[in-house]
C-alpha cells in the first residue's frame, strides 16, 4: 500500500513537472514565433510609456519611451520588425485612425492597451484629486456606466480592425493596474474612500476589456497580478502619485512598472 501511494505521488509529481515544462515550452514557442515575424505595439499612454522617462525624441507628445514594455520586449526578442505607434492620450478612435498602418499579414504579435481615455481617465483623476469623496465616487460611477454601455462597442471596432489587418497575429490586450494598496497606514494623499473607488474602477474596466478581448480570441494580460504589492501606498510603488512637476505622468507606471508590471504581463498573457 505504501509503495502504491508513493508511486502515485511520484507519478503526480512528474506530471506536474511535465505540465510546467510544457507550459514553458509553449510560451517560449509563442515568443519564438512572434520574433520570427513583426511586432506592432498599439495603444495609449500605458503602452507608450508615459511616466517611464527616456522618451524617444521623434515621438513628440506621444511620449514613447525606450523603457516602455514594447521597446523592452523588442530588445529582448529581436522581432523581424518593430513598429511602436502607441500614443499618450489615445482613445479607441485614435487607434483605428492613426496607429494601424504597420499591421499586415506578416505581423506576428500585436499588443494594445486602450479604453481608459474613452472612459475619462484624466477627468476622473482630476476630480478625485481636487474634489471631495462624493464628487470622486460620482464621477467614477459615471465612467462605469460608460464602460457598461458604450466602451464594449468601441473595443469591438478596434479589435475587429486589428484582426482584419493582421489575420495571423497573436494579439495581447493589456489592462490597467489597481492604483492603491488599501488599508495602508501612514500613506498621505487621497482618502481611503477615493482609493477604494479608484481600485473598483480599474477592476470594472479590466473586466470589460478582458471579456471583449477573449470574445475576439485575443489573450489578456492582467497587470493587476504583476503590480500586486507595488501599488501606491505599498512602500514599493511602481506608479507615480500626483507629480506636480510633470502632471501628465501622475498615476502612470514608472520604468519599474513597465518592466516588472507590463512586460511581465505581456510575457505571461494567456
Secondary structure, DSSP 8 states (H G I E B T S, - for coil): -HHHHHHHHHHHHHHHHHHHHHHHHHHHHHHHHHHHSEEEEEESHHHHTTTS--B-GGGGGG--BTTSHHHHHHHHH--SEEEE---TT--HHHHHHHT-TT--TTEEEEEEE-STTTTTHHHHHHHHHHS-HHHHHHHHHHHHHHIIIIIHHHHHHHHHHHHHH-TT-EEEEE-----B-TT-TT--SS-HHHHHHHHHHHHHHHHHHHHHHHHTT-EEE-HHHHTTT-SBTSSS-SB----TTSGGGTTSB-HHIIIIIIIHHHHH--
